[in-house]
Structure formats: C-alpha cells, structure tokens
Amino acid sequence: MQKIEKDNLFEPYISLENDSNEFVVLTRYHLQFEDKIKALKAIIDFYIGLVNYR
C-alpha cells in the first residue's frame, strides 16, 4: 500500500473501534487517480491480513 500511496497520493483513512468486544474497521478513500485497481487490491489485501492475523 505504501508504494501506491507514494505514486498516487493515495491516503486512505482507516479507523478501528472496539465496541462490546467486536472490532469495527472503517476505511475511507478516494479513487481520483489512474490506477484504481491496484489501490483497491491493496485495501483488500490489508483487510485479508487483518482477518488472517493471529
């Protein structure tokens, strides 16, 4: 995700809340750059990493 950030000024806002022992992850971002697919793939990979984290 860092390379995409540098190449496209892609700066997603990611927040994590713990509500009654359930985690809520909120991601906000814009798609006003050319390579939308790589940015979305980076976000998906980030979420996969969170889900698979042990």
TORBA-83044 format. One record per atom (N, C-alpha, C, O): y, x, z negated; residue in three letters. Coordinates in steps of 0.2 Angstrom, whole numbers, padded with zeros to 4 digits, always signed. Example, Ala and Ser with C-alpha at 12.3 -4.5 7.8 and 13.67 -1.06 7.14 Angstrom:
BEGIN
-0028+0066-0039ALA/-0022+0062-0039ALA/-0016+0066-0039ALA/-0017+0071-0042ALA/-0011+0064-0035SER/-0005+0068-0036SER/+0000+0064-0039SER/+0006+0067-0040SER/
! end
This chain:
BEGIN
-0006+0004+0000MET/+0000+0000+0000MET/+0006+0004+0000MET/+0011+0002+0003MET/+0006+0010-0003GLN/+0012+0015-0003GLN/+0014+0017+0004GLN/+0020+0017+0005GLN/+0010+0018+0008LYS/+0012+0020+0015LYS/+0015+0015+0019LYS/+0020+0016+0022LYS/+0012+0009+0018ILE/+0016+0003+0021ILE/+0023+0002+0018ILE/+0027+0000+0022ILE/+0023+0003+0011GLU/+0030+0002+0008GLU/+0035+0007+0011GLU/+0040+0005+0013GLU/+0033+0013+0012LYS/+0037+0018+0015LYS/+0039+0017+0022LYS/+0045+0018+0024LYS/+0034+0015+0026ASP/+0035+0014+0033ASP/+0039+0008+0035ASP/+0043+0008+0040ASP/+0039+0003+0031ASN/+0041-0004+0032ASN/+0046-0007+0027ASN/+0048-0012+0028ASN/+0048-0003+0022LEU/+0052-0005+0016LEU/+0049-0012+0013LEU/+0052-0016+0012LEU/+0042-0011+0013PHE/+0038-0017+0010PHE/+0038-0016+0003PHE/+0034-0011+0000PHE/+0041-0021-0001GLU/+0041-0020-0008GLU/+0039-0027-0011GLU/+0043-0031-0013GLU/+0033-0028-0012PRO/+0030-0034-0015PRO/+0032-0035-0022PRO/+0033-0029-0026PRO/+0033-0041-0025TYR/+0035-0042-0032TYR/+0028-0044-0034TYR/+0025-0050-0032TYR/+0025-0041-0039ILE/+0019-0043-0042ILE/+0020-0043-0050ILE/+0022-0039-0053ILE/+0018-0049-0052SER/+0018-0050-0059SER/+0011-0053-0062SER/+0007-0056-0058SER/+0010-0051-0068LEU/+0004-0053-0072LEU/+0006-0057-0078LEU/+0010-0054-0082LEU/+0003-0062-0079GLU/+0004-0066-0085GLU/-0003-0067-0088GLU/-0008-0069-0085GLU/-0003-0067-0095ASN/-0009-0069-0099ASN/-0008-0075-0102ASN/-0004-0076-0107ASN/-0011-0081-0100ASP/-0010-0087-0103ASP/-0016-0090-0105ASP/-0021-0092-0102ASP/-0017-0090-0112SER/-0023-0093-0115SER/-0029-0089-0113SER/-0034-0092-0111SER/-0029-0082-0113ASN/-0034-0078-0111ASN/-0036-0079-0104ASN/-0042-0077-0102ASN/-0032-0081-0099GLU/-0033-0082-0092GLU/-0027-0078-0089GLU/-0022-0079-0091GLU/-0029-0073-0085PHE/-0024-0069-0081PHE/-0022-0073-0075PHE/-0026-0075-0071PHE/-0015-0073-0074VAL/-0012-0076-0068VAL/-0008-0070-0064VAL/-0004-0067-0067VAL/-0010-0069-0058VAL/-0007-0064-0054VAL/-0003-0067-0049VAL/-0005-0071-0045VAL/+0004-0066-0049LEU/+0008-0069-0044LEU/+0011-0063-0039LEU/+0014-0058-0042LEU/+0011-0064-0033THR/+0013-0059-0028THR/+0018-0063-0023THR/+0016-0068-0020THR/+0024-0060-0023ARG/+0029-0062-0018ARG/+0031-0057-0013ARG/+0032-0051-0016ARG/+0032-0058-0007TYR/+0034-0053-0002TYR/+0036-0056+0004TYR/+0036-0062+0005TYR/+0040-0052+0008HIS/+0042-0055+0014HIS/+0038-0052+0020HIS/+0035-0047+0019HIS/+0039-0055+0025LEU/+0035-0052+0031LEU/+0040-0051+0037LEU/+0039-0053+0043LEU/+0045-0048+0035GLN/+0051-0047+0040GLN/+0050-0040+0043GLN/+0055-0036+0043GLN/+0044-0038+0045PHE/+0043-0031+0048PHE/+0038-0032+0053PHE/+0034-0037+0053PHE/+0037-0027+0057GLU/+0032-0027+0063GLU/+0025-0028+0061GLU/+0021-0032+0064GLU/+0023-0024+0057ASP/+0015-0023+0055ASP/+0013-0028+0050ASP/+0012-0025+0044ASP/+0013-0034+0051LYS/+0011-0039+0046LYS/+0004-0039+0044LYS/+0002-0040+0038LYS/+0000-0037+0048ILE/-0007-0037+0047ILE/-0009-0031+0042ILE/-0013-0033+0037ILE/-0006-0025+0043LYS/-0008-0020+0038LYS/-0005-0022+0031LYS/-0008-0020+0026LYS/+0001-0025+0030ALA/+0004-0027+0024ALA/-0001-0032+0021ALA/-0002-0032+0015ALA/-0003-0037+0024LEU/-0007-0042+0021LEU/-0014-0039+0019LEU/-0017-0041+0014LEU/-0017-0035+0023LYS/-0023-0031+0022LYS/-0022-0027+0015LYS/-0027-0027+0011LYS/-0016-0024+0014ALA/-0015-0020+0008ALA/-0015-0025+0002ALA/-0018-0023-0003ALA/-0012-0031+0003ILE/-0012-0035-0003ILE/-0019-0038-0004ILE/-0021-0039-0010ILE/-0022-0040+0001ILE/-0029-0042+0000ILE/-0033-0037-0004ILE/-0037-0038-0008ILE/-0033-0031-0001ASP/-0037-0025-0005ASP/-0034-0024-0012ASP/-0039-0023-0016ASP/-0028-0025-0013PHE/-0026-0025-0020PHE/-0029-0030-0025PHE/-0031-0029-0030PHE/-0029-0036-0022TYR/-0032-0042-0026TYR/-0040-0041-0026TYR/-0043-0042-0032TYR/-0043-0038-0021ILE/-0050-0037-0022ILE/-0051-0031-0027ILE/-0056-0032-0031ILE/-0047-0026-0027GLY/-0048-0021-0033GLY/-0047-0024-0040GLY/-0050-0022-0044GLY/-0042-0029-0040LEU/-0041-0032-0047LEU/-0048-0036-0049LEU/-0050-0036-0055LEU/-0050-0040-0044VAL/-0056-0044-0046VAL/-0062-0040-0047VAL/-0066-0041-0052VAL/-0063-0034-0044ASN/-0069-0030-0045ASN/-0068-0025-0050ASN/-0073-0021-0052ASN/-0062-0024-0053TYR/-0061-0019-0059TYR/-0065-0021-0065TYR/-0066-0026-0067TYR/-0068-0015-0067ARG/-0072-0016-0073ARG/-0070-0010-0078ARG/-0073-0010-0084ARG/
! end
